[in-house]
Amino acid sequence: MTTATIRIQRNDETALRQALEGFAAAWKTGEAQDHVFSFSSPEQLFMILTPKRWTLIETLQRLGPSTYRSLASALSRDVKRVHEDTAALIE
């Protein structure tokens, strides 16, 4: 199972430095680093990670790789909206 860390970090310089350190470590070792998602505030986090998007993530964890249509069906949601939420999470 892959683990992702969600971090709220108000100092952009520190966040950038840590991201660059992770990139450098991956470059040197050839191994993937931990997945870290940094946000500058709780407001920014919850603007991106809405309750519906959190449910989408949990459903994907349960189902595994899925098509938009099968994911929308599992969520009882419109395919277009699931696609929009998935695109926002990827971005």
C-alpha positions, -999 to 999 in steps of 0.1 A, spaced: 0 0 0 12 35 -8 12 61 19 6 98 13 13 125 37 -8 157 38 11 187 53 0 222 61 31 243 59 28 281 58 64 287 49 67 283 11 105 284 11 106 255 35 81 235 15 101 241 -17 134 231 0 118 199 12 104 191 -22 138 197 -38 155 175 -12 130 147 -20 137 151 -58 174 150 -52 172 118 -31 151 101 -57 175 112 -84 205 98 -65 190 65 -54 166 59 -82 139 50 -56 106 67 -53 102 90 -24 71 93 -1 41 111 -15 38 145 3 11 170 -5 18 204 10 -8 231 15 -2 266 27 -33 267 50 -62 245 62 -84 267 39 -64 257 9 -65 220 19 -103 219 23 -108 239 -9 -91 211 -28 -100 181 -6 -138 184 -4 -159 157 13 -170 143 -21 -134 141 -32 -124 124 0 -151 98 -6 -138 94 -41 -103 87 -28 -117 61 -3 -137 44 -30 -107 42 -53 -87 26 -24 -114 0 -20 -120 -7 -57 -85 -3 -71 -79 10 -107 -113 20 -122 -128 37 -152 -146 70 -146 -179 53 -154 -174 25 -129 -162 49 -103 -192 72 -108 -215 42 -105 -199 31 -73 -203 67 -59 -238 71 -74 -226 103 -90 -225 118 -125 -196 107 -146 -188 143 -156 -186 155 -120 -164 125 -110 -141 133 -139 -139 170 -128 -131 160 -92 -105 135 -103 -88 161 -125 -88 185 -96 -71 159 -74 -45 150 -100 -37 187 -105 
